[in-house]
């Protein structure tokens, strides 16, 4: 006579079962995507620095101009 249901032992720890679940959770990333993200962030930081510097120079020059007048 065959068993209709399989018995599940919750206390049994099998390395092969754990290995399958760990291998399913491994994520891979594309290096080109990461490099593009770094390049994009560097470009945006550079643009922010240039805008801040130009606004600072403009403010100082306007204050100096109105101080002379």
C-alpha angles and dihedrals in degrees: 000000000000125000114247096204128039117234115238119211109199094189095057112102114198120183093210092056091048091047092058093051092048093049090052091055097051111113124203125206131201113240092213091058091052093047091049090051091053092048091049093049091049091052093051092047090050091050091050091051092050092048092048092048093049092048090049093050091046092051093048092047092049092049090048092048094051091044091057093050 
